[in-house]
């Protein structure tokens, strides 16, 4: 009973906040989001420390990348929180029923790569990351190009989860929950549907493979190449980034799977290959990736660290 009351209160709070923010003009809402992010940077000490530590460990790699713009770990981490603040207000506008203008202004680059891969008739797996406003990526693509289903974890609050499901479906999106995701993904691909998979979170060793990411080993999903091999569905990397008050979706050409005969070697090569796309994104838009996550947890240190 107490849990249900808490769920109702959470739902009411979300509706009130999202409805209020939804009424703000986009430019004012984004300014408010950046301000909210700066406040969160000060108040959320644990997440701030994770982001700064992640940047400090990754800067030696990033500084070697072409076009790197520089910045201290603390400055970059503050920018991450500002981007997340913008994401929150954008999602509030969408869930508050006033997100159509936001979605209409999203630009899609590389749509021809989607068309070429989808024309194979095997369905399609979008490979992406927690970058830019990843929720907007799915919703905008569903409106502008083709409906898709995203693999996600359900909200703990069932009332909030049902509302989010309903709104996502209204924009042409479906949901595949992580429990039973493999079977659901194969079923969707068999029906020639499009599935979105975020691959940049740490996974347990039983489900992952060690692959280099930003200069350090990280437990990385082996699922994408496994599903692609068994289903024949193309893997197509796609990411969204913010340019001023506008968001851009960039679709890359289909990823070519490893031709290594040894299954473990092929899985490792694919995991490393897909990580390269995220590394390129991070080098270009360092403040728009989800640095507040412990991406390298339970992984061994880089070889250079072991010899120091």
C-alpha positions as YAML, in Angstrom:
chain: A
units: angstrom
residues:
- id: 1
  name: UNK
  ca: [0.00, 0.00, 0.00]
- id: 2
  name: UNK
  ca: [2.77, 2.46, 0.91]
- id: 3
  name: UNK
  ca: [4.64, 1.53, -2.24]
- id: 4
  name: UNK
  ca: [1.56, 2.27, -4.37]
- id: 5
  name: UNK
  ca: [1.12, 5.65, -2.67]
- id: 6
  name: UNK
  ca: [4.74, 6.46, -3.41]
- id: 7
  name: UNK
  ca: [4.28, 5.42, -7.04]
- id: 8
  name: UNK
  ca: [1.21, 7.67, -7.38]
- id: 9
  name: UNK
  ca: [3.11, 10.60, -5.85]
- id: 10
  name: UNK
  ca: [6.07, 10.03, -8.17]
- id: 11
  name: UNK
  ca: [3.71, 9.91, -11.14]
- id: 12
  name: UNK
  ca: [1.94, 13.12, -10.05]
- id: 13
  name: UNK
  ca: [5.26, 14.91, -9.52]
- id: 14
  name: UNK
  ca: [6.51, 13.85, -12.96]
- id: 15
  name: UNK
  ca: [3.30, 14.98, -14.67]
- id: 16
  name: UNK
  ca: [3.34, 18.38, -12.94]
- id: 17
  name: UNK
  ca: [7.02, 19.02, -13.69]
- id: 18
  name: UNK
  ca: [6.87, 17.83, -17.31]
- id: 19
  name: UNK
  ca: [3.68, 19.81, -17.99]
- id: 20
  name: UNK
  ca: [5.25, 22.97, -16.55]
- id: 21
  name: UNK
  ca: [8.50, 22.63, -18.51]
- id: 22
  name: UNK
  ca: [6.59, 21.68, -21.69]
- id: 23
  name: UNK
  ca: [5.06, 25.16, -21.79]
- id: 24
  name: UNK
  ca: [8.44, 26.91, -21.95]
- id: 25
  name: UNK
  ca: [9.83, 28.00, -25.35]
- id: 26
  name: UNK
  ca: [12.58, 25.62, -26.48]
- id: 27
  name: UNK
  ca: [15.43, 28.14, -26.06]
- id: 28
  name: UNK
  ca: [14.34, 29.01, -22.51]
- id: 29
  name: UNK
  ca: [13.80, 25.34, -21.63]
- id: 30
  name: UNK
  ca: [17.33, 24.44, -22.80]
- id: 31
  name: UNK
  ca: [18.82, 27.34, -20.83]
- id: 32
  name: UNK
  ca: [16.92, 26.06, -17.81]
- id: 33
  name: UNK
  ca: [18.25, 22.56, -18.51]
- id: 34
  name: UNK
  ca: [21.85, 23.76, -18.55]
- id: 35
  name: UNK
  ca: [21.26, 25.61, -15.27]
- id: 36
  name: UNK
  ca: [19.71, 22.46, -13.81]
- id: 37
  name: UNK
  ca: [22.78, 20.52, -14.93]
- id: 38
  name: UNK
  ca: [25.14, 22.95, -13.20]
- id: 39
  name: UNK
  ca: [23.16, 22.58, -9.98]
- id: 40
  name: UNK
  ca: [23.26, 18.78, -10.29]
- id: 41
  name: UNK
  ca: [27.04, 18.96, -10.84]
- id: 42
  name: UNK
  ca: [27.38, 20.65, -7.47]
- id: 43
  name: UNK
  ca: [24.89, 18.51, -5.57]
- id: 44
  name: UNK
  ca: [25.42, 15.00, -6.98]
- id: 45
  name: UNK
  ca: [28.89, 14.46, -5.58]
- id: 46
  name: UNK
  ca: [29.11, 10.73, -6.25]
- id: 47
  name: UNK
  ca: [28.19, 11.05, -9.92]
- id: 48
  name: UNK
  ca: [30.44, 14.10, -10.29]
- id: 49
  name: UNK
  ca: [33.40, 12.14, -8.94]
- id: 50
  name: UNK
  ca: [32.70, 9.23, -11.31]
- id: 51
  name: UNK
  ca: [32.56, 11.56, -14.33]
- id: 52
  name: UNK
  ca: [35.75, 13.42, -13.40]
- id: 53
  name: UNK
  ca: [37.62, 10.18, -12.68]
- id: 54
  name: UNK
  ca: [36.49, 8.68, -16.00]
- id: 55
  name: UNK
  ca: [37.69, 11.77, -17.87]
- id: 56
  name: UNK
  ca: [41.03, 11.83, -16.04]
- id: 57
  name: UNK
  ca: [41.71, 8.22, -17.00]
- id: 58
  name: UNK
  ca: [40.56, 8.74, -20.63]
- id: 59
  name: UNK
  ca: [42.24, 12.07, -21.42]
- id: 60
  name: UNK
  ca: [45.58, 10.50, -22.48]
- id: 61
  name: UNK
  ca: [43.67, 8.57, -25.18]
- id: 62
  name: UNK
  ca: [41.42, 11.47, -26.18]
- id: 63
  name: UNK
  ca: [44.30, 13.92, -26.48]
- id: 64
  name: UNK
  ca: [45.78, 11.73, -29.22]
- id: 65
  name: UNK
  ca: [42.62, 11.83, -31.33]
- id: 66
  name: UNK
  ca: [42.38, 14.09, -34.42]
- id: 67
  name: UNK
  ca: [40.44, 17.28, -33.79]
- id: 68
  name: UNK
  ca: [40.46, 17.02, -29.99]
- id: 69
  name: UNK
  ca: [39.44, 20.41, -28.60]
- id: 70
  name: UNK
  ca: [40.93, 19.98, -25.13]
- id: 71
  name: UNK
  ca: [39.58, 20.83, -21.70]
- id: 72
  name: UNK
  ca: [40.19, 19.75, -18.13]
- id: 73
  name: UNK
  ca: [38.43, 16.73, -16.64]
- id: 74
  name: UNK
  ca: [36.39, 18.95, -14.31]
- id: 75
  name: UNK
  ca: [35.32, 21.36, -17.08]
- id: 76
  name: UNK
  ca: [34.31, 18.53, -19.36]
- id: 77
  name: UNK
  ca: [32.41, 16.76, -16.57]
- id: 78
  name: UNK
  ca: [30.46, 19.96, -15.88]
- id: 79
  name: UNK
  ca: [29.50, 20.03, -19.57]
- id: 80
  name: UNK
  ca: [28.24, 16.45, -19.28]
- id: 81
  name: UNK
  ca: [25.86, 17.48, -16.51]
- id: 82
  name: UNK
  ca: [24.66, 20.46, -18.55]
- id: 83
  name: UNK
  ca: [23.91, 18.17, -21.50]
- id: 84
  name: UNK
  ca: [22.00, 15.79, -19.23]
- id: 85
  name: UNK
  ca: [20.01, 18.76, -17.92]
- id: 86
  name: UNK
  ca: [19.07, 19.65, -21.51]
- id: 87
  name: UNK
  ca: [18.05, 16.03, -22.13]
- id: 88
  name: UNK
  ca: [15.77, 16.09, -19.09]
- id: 89
  name: UNK
  ca: [13.89, 19.22, -20.17]
- id: 90
  name: UNK
  ca: [13.58, 17.92, -23.74]
- id: 91
  name: UNK
  ca: [12.10, 14.64, -22.49]
- id: 92
  name: UNK
  ca: [9.75, 16.63, -20.24]
- id: 93
  name: UNK
  ca: [8.54, 18.61, -23.25]
- id: 94
  name: UNK
  ca: [7.93, 15.41, -25.21]
- id: 95
  name: UNK
  ca: [6.18, 13.63, -22.34]
- id: 96
  name: UNK
  ca: [4.29, 16.82, -21.53]
- id: 97
  name: UNK
  ca: [2.67, 16.71, -24.98]
- id: 98
  name: UNK
  ca: [4.60, 19.60, -26.54]
- id: 99
  name: UNK
  ca: [7.58, 17.91, -28.14]
- id: 100
  name: UNK
  ca: [6.51, 17.91, -31.78]
- id: 101
  name: UNK
  ca: [8.48, 21.05, -32.67]
- id: 102
  name: UNK
  ca: [11.54, 19.57, -30.98]
- id: 103
  name: UNK
  ca: [11.19, 16.34, -32.98]
- id: 104
  name: UNK
  ca: [10.45, 18.19, -36.22]
- id: 105
  name: UNK
  ca: [13.76, 20.07, -36.03]
- id: 106
  name: UNK
  ca: [15.90, 16.94, -35.70]
- id: 107
  name: UNK
  ca: [18.09, 16.50, -38.79]
- id: 108
  name: UNK
  ca: [19.01, 13.04, -40.11]
- id: 109
  name: UNK
  ca: [22.32, 12.64, -41.92]
- id: 110
  name: UNK
  ca: [23.24, 9.42, -43.72]
- id: 111
  name: UNK
  ca: [19.67, 8.16, -44.22]
- id: 112
  name: UNK
  ca: [20.89, 6.43, -47.38]
- id: 113
  name: UNK
  ca: [22.91, 4.03, -45.21]
- id: 114
  name: UNK
  ca: [19.74, 2.98, -43.41]
- id: 115
  name: UNK
  ca: [17.90, 2.55, -46.72]
- id: 116
  name: UNK
  ca: [20.66, 0.36, -48.19]
- id: 117
  name: UNK
  ca: [20.88, -1.90, -45.14]
- id: 118
  name: UNK
  ca: [17.11, -2.15, -44.60]
- id: 119
  name: UNK
  ca: [16.57, -3.07, -48.26]
- id: 120
  name: UNK
  ca: [18.26, -6.42, -47.58]
- id: 121
  name: UNK
  ca: [14.99, -7.58, -46.05]
- id: 122
  name: UNK
  ca: [16.51, -9.02, -42.85]
- id: 123
  name: UNK
  ca: [15.39, -6.34, -40.45]
- id: 124
  name: UNK
  ca: [18.03, -4.04, -38.99]
- id: 125
  name: UNK
  ca: [19.86, -3.47, -35.71]
- id: 126
  name: UNK
  ca: [20.73, 0.12, -34.85]
- id: 127
  name: UNK
  ca: [23.87, 0.25, -32.71]
- id: 128
  name: UNK
  ca: [24.02, 3.37, -30.56]
- id: 129
  name: UNK
  ca: [25.07, 4.71, -27.16]
- id: 130
  name: UNK
  ca: [23.94, 6.90, -24.29]
- id: 131
  name: UNK
  ca: [24.97, 9.99, -26.20]
- id: 132
  name: UNK
  ca: [23.34, 13.32, -26.97]
- id: 133
  name: UNK
  ca: [19.66, 12.81, -26.20]
- id: 134
  name: UNK
  ca: [19.33, 9.11, -27.00]
- id: 135
  name: UNK
  ca: [15.60, 9.16, -26.19]
- id: 136
  name: UNK
  ca: [15.10, 11.84, -28.83]
- id: 137
  name: UNK
  ca: [17.07, 9.74, -31.35]
- id: 138
  name: UNK
  ca: [14.57, 6.90, -31.13]
- id: 139
  name: UNK
  ca: [11.46, 9.08, -31.10]
- id: 140
  name: UNK
  ca: [12.59, 11.34, -33.95]
- id: 141
  name: UNK
  ca: [13.68, 8.42, -36.14]
- id: 142
  name: UNK
  ca: [10.31, 6.75, -35.52]
- id: 143
  name: UNK
  ca: [8.53, 9.89, -36.71]
- id: 144
  name: UNK
  ca: [10.75, 10.88, -39.64]
- id: 145
  name: UNK
  ca: [11.91, 7.57, -41.07]
- id: 146
  name: UNK
  ca: [10.77, 4.21, -39.68]
- id: 147
  name: UNK
  ca: [9.24, 2.82, -36.52]
- id: 148
  name: UNK
  ca: [11.62, 0.89, -34.28]
- id: 149
  name: UNK
  ca: [11.76, -1.01, -30.99]
- id: 150
  name: UNK
  ca: [14.35, -0.12, -28.38]
- id: 151
  name: UNK
  ca: [15.85, -2.54, -25.87]
- id: 152
  name: UNK
  ca: [15.43, -0.95, -22.43]
- id: 153
  name: UNK
  ca: [14.97, -1.60, -18.74]
- id: 154
  name: UNK
  ca: [11.42, -0.98, -17.47]
- id: 155
  name: UNK
  ca: [10.84, 1.81, -14.94]
- id: 156
  name: UNK
  ca: [10.54, 0.67, -11.33]
- id: 157
  name: UNK
  ca: [7.26, 2.60, -11.06]
- id: 158
  name: UNK
  ca: [4.68, 0.61, -13.10]
- id: 159
  name: UNK
  ca: [2.32, 3.60, -13.53]
- id: 160
  name: UNK
  ca: [5.12, 5.77, -14.87]
- id: 161
  name: UNK
  ca: [6.29, 2.90, -17.05]
- id: 162
  name: UNK
  ca: [2.84, 2.50, -18.65]
- id: 163
  name: UNK
  ca: [2.67, 6.23, -19.38]
- id: 164
  name: UNK
  ca: [6.13, 6.24, -20.98]
- id: 165
  name: UNK
  ca: [5.22, 3.16, -23.04]
- id: 166
  name: UNK
  ca: [2.08, 4.89, -24.31]
- id: 167
  name: UNK
  ca: [3.96, 8.06, -25.30]
- id: 168
  name: UNK
  ca: [6.75, 6.15, -27.04]
- id: 169
  name: UNK
  ca: [4.23, 4.12, -29.03]
- id: 170
  name: UNK
  ca: [2.46, 7.31, -30.10]
- id: 171
  name: UNK
  ca: [5.70, 8.30, -31.87]
- id: 172
  name: UNK
  ca: [6.09, 4.93, -33.60]
- id: 173
  name: UNK
  ca: [8.39, 3.30, -31.04]
- id: 174
  name: UNK
  ca: [8.08, -0.11, -29.45]
- id: 175
  name: UNK
  ca: [9.87, -1.45, -26.39]
- id: 176
  name: UNK
  ca: [11.80, -4.65, -25.83]
- id: 177
  name: UNK
  ca: [12.55, -5.20, -22.16]
- id: 178
  name: UNK
  ca: [15.89, -6.68, -21.15]
- id: 179
  name: UNK
  ca: [14.33, -9.76, -19.58]
- id: 180
  name: UNK
  ca: [13.74, -12.02, -22.57]
- id: 181
  name: UNK
  ca: [15.30, -9.50, -24.95]
- id: 182
  name: UNK
  ca: [17.13, -12.04, -27.10]
- id: 183
  name: UNK
  ca: [13.99, -13.93, -28.08]
- id: 184
  name: UNK
  ca: [12.06, -10.69, -28.64]
- id: 185
  name: UNK
  ca: [14.82, -9.27, -30.83]
- id: 186
  name: UNK
  ca: [14.98, -12.37, -33.02]
- id: 187
  name: UNK
  ca: [11.21, -12.28, -33.33]
- id: 188
  name: UNK
  ca: [11.25, -8.61, -34.39]
- id: 189
  name: UNK
  ca: [14.03, -9.14, -36.91]
- id: 190
  name: UNK
  ca: [12.25, -12.16, -38.38]
- id: 191
  name: UNK
  ca: [9.37, -9.76, -39.11]
- id: 192
  name: UNK
  ca: [11.86, -7.38, -40.78]
- id: 193
  name: UNK
  ca: [11.57, -4.78, -38.05]
- id: 194
  name: UNK
  ca: [14.15, -2.29, -36.76]
- id: 195
  name: UNK
  ca: [15.67, -2.74, -33.31]
- id: 196
  name: UNK
  ca: [17.74, -0.20, -31.35]
- id: 197
  name: UNK
  ca: [20.48, -1.42, -29.01]
- id: 198
  name: UNK
  ca: [22.62, 0.74, -26.71]
- id: 199
  name: UNK
  ca: [25.98, -0.99, -26.34]
- id: 200
  name: UNK
  ca: [28.06, 1.37, -24.18]
- id: 201
  name: UNK
  ca: [27.20, 0.11, -20.68]
- id: 202
  name: UNK
  ca: [29.36, -2.26, -18.64]
- id: 203
  name: UNK
  ca: [28.09, -5.84, -18.72]
- id: 204
  name: UNK
  ca: [28.83, -8.90, -16.63]
- id: 205
  name: UNK
  ca: [31.69, -11.06, -17.83]
- id: 206
  name: UNK
  ca: [29.28, -13.92, -18.63]
- id: 207
  name: UNK
  ca: [27.52, -11.70, -21.20]
- id: 208
  name: UNK
  ca: [30.46, -9.69, -22.43]
- id: 209
  name: UNK
  ca: [33.95, -9.72, -23.79]
- id: 210
  name: UNK
  ca: [36.91, -7.51, -22.90]
- id: 211
  name: UNK
  ca: [37.46, -4.90, -25.58]
- id: 212
  name: UNK
  ca: [39.45, -1.67, -25.70]
- id: 213
  name: UNK
  ca: [37.45, 1.48, -25.04]
- id: 214
  name: UNK
  ca: [39.03, 4.92, -24.76]
- id: 215
  name: UNK
  ca: [42.40, 3.35, -24.08]
- id: 216
  name: UNK
  ca: [41.35, 0.82, -21.42]
- id: 217
  name: UNK
  ca: [39.81, -2.67, -21.41]
- id: 218
  name: UNK
  ca: [36.06, -2.67, -20.73]
- id: 219
  name: UNK
  ca: [33.47, -5.43, -20.54]
- id: 220
  name: UNK
  ca: [31.56, -4.99, -23.79]
- id: 221
  name: UNK
  ca: [28.41, -6.65, -25.17]
- id: 222
  name: UNK
  ca: [28.97, -9.63, -27.42]
- id: 223
  name: UNK
  ca: [25.21, -9.70, -28.20]
- id: 224
  name: UNK
  ca: [25.16, -7.46, -31.32]
- id: 225
  name: UNK
  ca: [27.42, -9.57, -33.52]
- id: 226
  name: UNK
  ca: [25.89, -12.80, -32.18]
- id: 227
  name: UNK
  ca: [22.39, -11.68, -33.20]
- id: 228
  name: UNK
  ca: [23.59, -10.30, -36.53]
- id: 229
  name: UNK
  ca: [25.26, -13.58, -37.46]
- id: 230
  name: UNK
  ca: [22.28, -15.72, -36.53]
- id: 231
  name: UNK
  ca: [19.61, -13.47, -38.04]
- id: 232
  name: UNK
  ca: [21.44, -11.97, -40.99]
- id: 233
  name: UNK
  ca: [20.30, -8.50, -39.87]
- id: 234
  name: UNK
  ca: [22.76, -5.68, -40.65]
- id: 235
  name: UNK
  ca: [24.37, -3.72, -37.81]
- id: 236
  name: UNK
  ca: [24.10, 0.01, -38.48]
- id: 237
  name: UNK
  ca: [25.77, 2.47, -36.06]
- id: 238
  name: UNK
  ca: [23.75, 5.66, -35.44]
- id: 239
  name: UNK
  ca: [24.25, 8.47, -32.95]
- id: 240
  name: UNK
  ca: [22.68, 11.81, -32.05]
- id: 241
  name: UNK
  ca: [24.50, 14.97, -31.01]
- id: 242
  name: UNK
  ca: [23.52, 18.50, -30.13]
- id: 243
  name: UNK
  ca: [24.48, 21.52, -32.24]
- id: 244
  name: UNK
  ca: [23.28, 24.61, -30.41]
- id: 245
  name: UNK
  ca: [19.53, 24.19, -29.86]
- id: 246
  name: UNK
  ca: [19.22, 21.53, -32.56]
- id: 247
  name: UNK
  ca: [19.96, 17.78, -32.59]
- id: 248
  name: UNK
  ca: [21.54, 15.83, -35.45]
- id: 249
  name: UNK
  ca: [21.21, 12.07, -36.05]
- id: 250
  name: UNK
  ca: [24.18, 10.62, -37.96]
- id: 251
  name: UNK
  ca: [23.76, 7.16, -39.53]
- id: 252
  name: UNK
  ca: [26.92, 5.31, -40.53]
- id: 253
  name: UNK
  ca: [27.31, 2.65, -43.24]
- id: 254
  name: UNK
  ca: [26.59, -0.94, -42.22]
- id: 255
  name: UNK
  ca: [29.24, -2.46, -39.97]
- id: 256
  name: UNK
  ca: [31.02, -5.39, -41.63]
- id: 257
  name: UNK
  ca: [31.26, -8.37, -39.30]
- id: 258
  name: UNK
  ca: [34.59, -10.04, -38.60]
- id: 259
  name: UNK
  ca: [35.53, -12.89, -40.94]
- id: 260
  name: UNK
  ca: [37.69, -14.60, -38.31]
- id: 261
  name: UNK
  ca: [36.99, -18.35, -38.17]
- id: 262
  name: UNK
  ca: [37.42, -18.64, -34.41]
- id: 263
  name: UNK
  ca: [34.15, -17.51, -32.76]
- id: 264
  name: UNK
  ca: [35.90, -15.91, -29.78]
- id: 265
  name: UNK
  ca: [38.32, -14.01, -32.02]
- id: 266
  name: UNK
  ca: [35.42, -12.84, -34.19]
- id: 267
  name: UNK
  ca: [33.46, -11.66, -31.14]
- id: 268
  name: UNK
  ca: [36.48, -9.74, -29.85]
- id: 269
  name: UNK
  ca: [37.12, -8.13, -33.22]
- id: 270
  name: UNK
  ca: [33.48, -7.06, -33.53]
- id: 271
  name: UNK
  ca: [33.33, -5.69, -29.98]
- id: 272
  name: UNK
  ca: [36.45, -3.63, -30.62]
- id: 273
  name: UNK
  ca: [35.17, -2.53, -34.02]
- id: 274
  name: UNK
  ca: [31.84, -1.31, -32.67]
- id: 275
  name: UNK
  ca: [33.57, 0.46, -29.79]
- id: 276
  name: UNK
  ca: [35.54, 2.47, -32.34]
- id: 277
  name: UNK
  ca: [32.35, 4.25, -33.44]
- id: 278
  name: UNK
  ca: [31.61, 5.34, -29.87]
- id: 279
  name: UNK
  ca: [35.23, 6.45, -29.35]
- id: 280
  name: UNK
  ca: [35.00, 8.60, -32.47]
- id: 281
  name: UNK
  ca: [31.77, 10.13, -31.19]
- id: 282
  name: UNK
  ca: [33.27, 10.83, -27.75]
- id: 283
  name: UNK
  ca: [36.34, 12.48, -29.26]
- id: 284
  name: UNK
  ca: [34.10, 14.79, -31.32]
- id: 285
  name: UNK
  ca: [31.44, 15.44, -28.66]
- id: 286
  name: UNK
  ca: [33.08, 14.66, -25.30]
- id: 287
  name: UNK
  ca: [30.46, 16.40, -23.17]
- id: 288
  name: UNK
  ca: [27.57, 14.54, -24.78]
- id: 289
  name: UNK
  ca: [28.40, 11.00, -23.70]
- id: 290
  name: UNK
  ca: [27.21, 9.40, -20.42]
- id: 291
  name: UNK
  ca: [30.41, 9.69, -18.36]
- id: 292
  name: UNK
  ca: [28.57, 9.33, -15.03]
- id: 293
  name: UNK
  ca: [28.41, 5.53, -15.47]
- id: 294
  name: UNK
  ca: [31.15, 3.17, -14.21]
- id: 295
  name: UNK
  ca: [31.94, 1.92, -17.71]
- id: 296
  name: UNK
  ca: [35.19, 0.17, -16.75]
- id: 297
  name: UNK
  ca: [34.02, -1.60, -13.57]
- id: 298
  name: UNK
  ca: [35.37, -5.12, -12.93]
- id: 299
  name: UNK
  ca: [37.76, -4.82, -15.89]
- id: 300
  name: UNK
  ca: [41.55, -5.17, -15.52]
- id: 301
  name: UNK
  ca: [43.64, -2.00, -15.83]
- id: 302
  name: UNK
  ca: [45.28, -1.10, -19.14]
- id: 303
  name: UNK
  ca: [48.60, -2.81, -19.85]
- id: 304
  name: UNK
  ca: [50.49, 0.49, -19.46]
- id: 305
  name: UNK
  ca: [48.99, 0.91, -15.97]
- id: 306
  name: UNK
  ca: [50.09, -2.59, -14.94]
- id: 307
  name: UNK
  ca: [53.72, -1.85, -15.76]
- id: 308
  name: UNK
  ca: [53.89, 1.44, -13.82]
...
